[in-house]
């Protein structure tokens, strides 16, 4: 709870920040109380639950208490961010979307997922499932990542992957994310933004605008805090 309060306090001091994704556990009895408390702050835009912090969405998606928490999250008009996807997480996201279709779900770092040859068929099957579920969105983050121990900052190394994911999610369900400062261990922020700009330059301007900010507004439903921010 303290982490959520700290993040909101930091965000409140900087109008550049228009939203915070919190850390609450929907399977805990205190979740409804905490959710009701934090949702009153317009900067609080949802929670994160995925392959991090010891959480297991694949287990919790079968938990009725957790599902009730997800329904409360959706009713509050907030989002669920996932992270660090693997096959189990993607399977769980599909099941969760079927159980709570009104919930907006964002898959973070999907471009960095590298399925093995043995996983490829299931991976492609899951992408087809994700394509059919309009409530599931993708964060275009961790595009630059290690492959076989090496890191390339050239668009050519990632273009096919991005094109494929764009085909899955479409221009209305993709949101650019830098993953900064976590990305510092892989590439500079300038490299990440430059690669995104190079890729988006091949798309119509209206598509680039959607990916860079319009889709985030539609999905996270943040409120602008400064005159130079779009709304």
Secondary structure, DSSP 4 states (H G I P E B T S, - for coil): -HHHHHHHHHHHT-TT---EEE---TTSTTHHHHHHHHTTSTTEEEEE-SSSTT--HHHHTT-HHHHHHHHHHHHTT-EEEE-S--HHHHHHHHHHHHHSTT-EEEETTGGG----TTTHHHHHHHHHHHHT-TTEEEEE---S-EETTEE---GGGTHHHHHHHHHHH-TTSEEE---TTGGGGTS-HHHHHHHHHHHHTTS-HHHHHIIIIIHHHHHH-----STTS--
